[in-house]
Amino acid sequence: MKNVTAVEIVLSYVSLGWAYVLFTTPLLFESSENWNQVQEILPYEWLVATIALTAAVTKIIGLILKNKRIRWIGLIMSAVFWVTISAGMLIAKGYLDFTTGFIVYSALAILSLWTSKEVMLDGKSG
């Protein structure tokens, strides 16, 4: 395994943290425009938490089993998740609003996609 394992661990840590916060803060979506927009895309905190937890656990299982395909699936799940979250942050005010939330969450999506490619190329000559 290359250095991408560190990225996978950090992405899993962030997803686990998100899952914890969302499971323990059931009214988070009502607290701001950004979260309200996320609620329009994914209506319940527990649902978003479950998706984040599933993506994290999938990556962790793939790392433990040293299975590239499972790791790749977890990373793609993370990418889709973070794209959804960053899109909600981007359009929360009804126009394109480049907030720190959008920047950070879109960066997590990019890291997820980039790492998914690296995971699948690991060990291949080319």
C-alpha positions in Angstrom: 0.0 0.0 0.0 1.2 3.4 -0.8 0.8 6.6 1.2 -2.9 6.8 0.2 -3.7 4.8 3.3 -3.1 7.9 5.4 -5.7 9.8 3.3 -8.2 6.9 3.7 -7.7 7.0 7.4 -8.3 10.8 7.6 -11.3 10.6 5.3 -12.7 7.8 7.5 -12.0 9.8 10.7 -13.9 12.8 9.3 -16.8 10.6 8.2 -16.9 9.0 11.6 -16.9 12.4 13.3 -19.7 13.6 11.0 -21.7 10.5 11.8 -21.3 11.1 15.6 -22.3 14.7 15.4 -25.3 14.0 13.2 -26.5 11.1 15.3 -26.2 13.3 18.5 -27.6 16.6 17.1 -31.0 15.8 15.6 -31.9 19.5 15.0 -28.6 20.5 13.3 -30.2 21.1 9.9 -32.5 23.8 11.3 -29.6 25.8 12.7 -28.4 27.6 9.5 -29.1 28.1 5.8 -26.2 25.8 4.8 -27.6 22.9 6.8 -31.1 23.7 5.7 -30.0 23.2 2.1 -28.4 19.9 3.0 -31.7 18.9 4.5 -33.4 19.6 1.2 -31.0 17.1 -0.4 -30.9 14.5 2.4 -33.9 15.2 4.8 -32.8 13.7 8.1 -29.7 14.0 10.2 -29.7 10.3 11.0 -29.8 9.5 7.3 -26.8 11.6 6.6 -25.1 10.1 9.6 -25.8 6.6 8.3 -24.4 7.4 4.9 -21.2 8.9 6.5 -20.8 5.9 8.8 -21.3 3.4 6.0 -18.7 5.1 3.8 -16.2 5.2 6.7 -16.8 1.6 7.8 -16.5 0.4 4.2 -13.1 2.1 3.8 -12.0 0.7 7.2 -13.1 -2.9 6.3 -11.2 -2.6 3.0 -8.1 -1.5 4.8 -8.3 -4.3 7.3 -8.9 -6.9 4.7 -6.4 -5.3 2.3 -9.0 -5.4 -0.4 -8.6 -2.7 -3.1 -12.1 -3.1 -4.4 -13.8 -2.5 -1.0 -11.5 0.4 -0.4 -12.4 1.8 -3.8 -16.1 1.4 -3.1 -15.8 3.2 0.2 -13.9 6.1 -1.4 -16.4 6.5 -4.2 -19.2 6.5 -1.5 -17.2 9.2 0.3 -16.8 11.2 -2.9 -20.5 11.1 -3.7 -21.3 12.0 -0.1 -18.9 15.0 0.0 -20.1 16.3 -3.4 -23.6 16.3 -2.1 -22.7 18.1 1.1 -20.5 20.7 -0.8 -23.3 21.2 -3.3 -25.7 22.0 -0.5 -23.2 24.5 0.9 -22.6 26.1 -2.5 -26.3 26.8 -3.3 -27.6 27.4 0.2 -28.4 31.0 -0.4 -30.0 30.5 -3.8 -26.9 31.6 -5.6 -23.3 30.3 -5.8 -21.8 31.1 -2.5 -18.1 30.0 -2.1 -18.1 29.5 1.6 -15.4 27.7 3.7 -17.8 24.8 4.0 -18.0 24.4 0.2 -14.2 24.7 -0.2 -13.4 22.1 2.5 -16.1 19.6 1.6 -15.4 19.8 -2.1 -11.7 19.2 -1.3 -12.7 16.1 0.6 -14.6 14.9 -2.5 -11.5 15.5 -4.6 -9.3 13.7 -2.2 -11.8 10.8 -2.2 -11.8 10.5 -6.0 -8.0 11.0 -6.3 -7.4 8.4 -3.7 -9.8 5.9 -5.3 -7.8 6.1 -8.5 -4.5 5.6 -6.6 -5.9 2.6 -4.7 -6.9 0.9 -7.9 -3.5 1.7 -9.5 -1.5 0.5 -6.5 0.6 -2.5 -7.5 -0.1 -2.1 -11.2 2.8 -1.4 -13.5 2.3 1.5 -15.8 
